[in-house]
């Protein structure tokens, strides 16, 4: 299970890295919604990762404050 989580994280990072590099090298000349299939693929991988981490949704996983350190240092907490 841990290996599967690491593979999902690696794939998500790879997709995000590709988009960032393509935007940087392409100077923003990609057609509208060019990256939409990649964003959807990354989101579906996040959903699967959330399921493996015992969350209901990817949003719940991404907004979980656990593991963020000392929250008392934040002015809005």
N, C-alpha and C positions, 0 to 999 in steps of 0.2 A: 504494500500500500504506500509506503514512504517513497519507494522508487517511482511509483505512478504519479505521486504528487510532484516530485522533482521534475519528471518529464513534462508534466503539464505546465509547470512554471517556466521551464526552459522553452517550450513551444510558444507560450504567451510572450515571453521576453523577445524571442526571435521575430515574431510578428511585429511587435511594437518597435523593435530596432529597425526592421526593414522599412516600416512606414516613416520613421524619423529620418533615416538616411536618404530615402527617396525624396522626401520633402526638402531636405537640405540640398541635395545634389540637383534636384529638378527645379529649384527656386520657386516652388509653388505653382508650377505650370500643369499639374495633373488635372484632368477633367473633373467636373463635379461628380461627387459620389464614387470616385475612382477607388478609394480605400474602403468603401462601405462593406464589401465582402470580407475584407481582412478584419475589420472591426467586429463584424458578426462572428467570424471564426474565433477571434480572441475572446469574445464574450461567451460563446458556447463552451470554450475551454475553461473559462472562469467559473461558469455554472457547474461544470463537472468537478472542478477543484473544490468549490464550496460544498458540493454534496459529499465529497470524500472527507472534508474537514468537519462534517456534521452540521453545516449551516443549511437553512432553508433556501436562501437565494444568494447570488453573488453580491448583491448590494449589502446584505446583512454581514457577509464576510468582510467586505471592504470597509465597512463603517464600524467594525468592532474595535473598541478602544483598547482591548487587552493587548499587552505586548508593546504598548507605545511609550512605556516609561512612566515617570512621575507626572501625572496629570495635573497636580497642584501648581506646577510651574506655568501652566497655560493661563492667560488672562481671562479667557472666556469659559473655562471649565467650571 
